[in-house]
Amino acid sequence: MLEIEDLHVGYGKIVAVHGLTVSMRPGSIVAVLGPNGAGKTTSVRAIFGLLPVISGAIRFDGNRIDGLTPDRIIRKGMGLVPQGRELFAGLSVFDNLRLGAYTIKDETQIRQSMDQVYDYFPRLKERSRQAAGSLSGGEQQMLAIGRALMSNPRMLVLDEPSVGLGPMVIQAVFDIVARISRERKVSVLVAEQNARQALRIADHAYLIEAGRLVTQGSPKTLMEDDAVRAAYLGTGATTA
């Protein structure tokens, strides 16, 4: 479904991602792991056309999408949950969700999507008229995921969904992401520092450092790798 081939991305003359290659099949959950500054967010932004690609290729459903504008990429069936949520703080929960459906013209379909989001996140329904900026961190993350789901994506990309959340909320967020993938047959790419939680739900994972791919494999393989365990899965650690 998604193929990233020898991707190089940067900011001006500074190259932040060096030759990243990632592949994922439909319906799978793939984690891109790494410390802060590893190039995870840079890669996500390049996937969605928010940063220019220096070289390499990004394909979705076999078609090149690098070079397309973000709205065209979203219309092809991808949904983004950005780092930091980037909600419209002064607007209500309902209005934030409604804006997530801007690519859809069928009001019946929009209402169905809204009902599905409320089914996954009942608290959002309870707070539908509340300003997004007044929600807790966990509720804001739920709203960011719900907003991305409003366009009925076939692939959901989450950038650092655990940032700023407590351990129990993080676990709940990852549980609901796994449920969404399973029930809606949505492919999920999650860029995340919290290796333990990401590996818990992933089918495959890539580890990057300083913009370069270090290793990849199944969650079991990575969790049994001594170097990976020492760096990202320290005894008793809940984050990495």
Order of alpha helices (4+ residues) and beta strands (2+ residues): beta-beta-beta-alpha-beta-beta-alpha-beta-alpha-alpha-alpha-alpha-beta-alpha-beta-alpha-beta-beta-alpha-alpha
